[in-house]
Amino acid sequence: MTDRVKSTSATEAKGSVKEAIGKLTGDARVEAEGKAQKRQVQPSKAAPRSK
């Protein structure tokens, strides 16, 4: 379980860095890649939680 959490947070961090670099440099493609990478990691909010 910790391996998945680490890789998920690492992927999200990489996406955040890409997004920030894209904003700083004005590169819309890199910024969009970062946003997409962050979105890929986040769980769907529409899916109900099981109890």
LOMARDREN-286635 format. One record per residue (C-alpha): residue number from 0; chain; x, z, y. Coordinates in pm, whole numbers, always signed. Example, Ala and Ser with C-alpha at 12.3 -4.5 7.8 and 13.67 -1.06 7.14 Angstrom:
BEGIN
R;k;c;px;pz;py
R;0;A;+1230;+780;-450
R;1;A;+1367;+714;-106
REM end
This chain:
BEGIN
R;k;c;px;pz;py
R;0;A;+0;+0;+0
R;1;A;+276;+79;+247
R;2;A;+435;-262;+187
R;3;A;+115;-435;+293
R;4;A;+81;-214;+601
R;5;A;+440;-279;+704
R;6;A;+410;-654;+662
R;7;A;+77;-657;+845
R;8;A;+214;-466;+1142
R;9;A;+530;-676;+1142
R;10;A;+324;-995;+1146
R;11;A;+107;-860;+1427
R;12;A;+418;-761;+1625
R;13;A;+566;-1108;+1580
R;14;A;+240;-1255;+1706
R;15;A;+246;-1029;+2010
R;16;A;+603;-1129;+2087
R;17;A;+523;-1499;+2051
R;18;A;+222;-1461;+2279
R;19;A;+427;-1278;+2544
R;20;A;+709;-1535;+2531
R;21;A;+454;-1814;+2567
R;22;A;+305;-1646;+2874
R;23;A;+646;-1586;+3032
R;24;A;+772;-1939;+2973
R;25;A;+440;-2110;+3041
R;26;A;+439;-2264;+2692
R;27;A;+71;-2278;+2590
R;28;A;+155;-2383;+2233
R;29;A;+372;-2077;+2163
R;30;A;+115;-1851;+2329
R;31;A;-163;-1998;+2113
R;32;A;+49;-1957;+1799
R;33;A;+101;-1589;+1881
R;34;A;-270;-1531;+1941
R;35;A;-356;-1706;+1615
R;36;A;-100;-1501;+1425
R;37;A;-245;-1176;+1564
R;38;A;-600;-1287;+1483
R;39;A;-500;-1372;+1126
R;40;A;-386;-1013;+1068
R;41;A;-687;-835;+1216
R;42;A;-972;-763;+973
R;43;A;-1307;-918;+1035
R;44;A;-1530;-692;+1243
R;45;A;-1843;-861;+1106
R;46;A;-1781;-740;+752
R;47;A;-1947;-406;+677
R;48;A;-1733;-122;+544
R;49;A;-1798;+4;+194
R;50;A;-1834;+377;+152
REM end
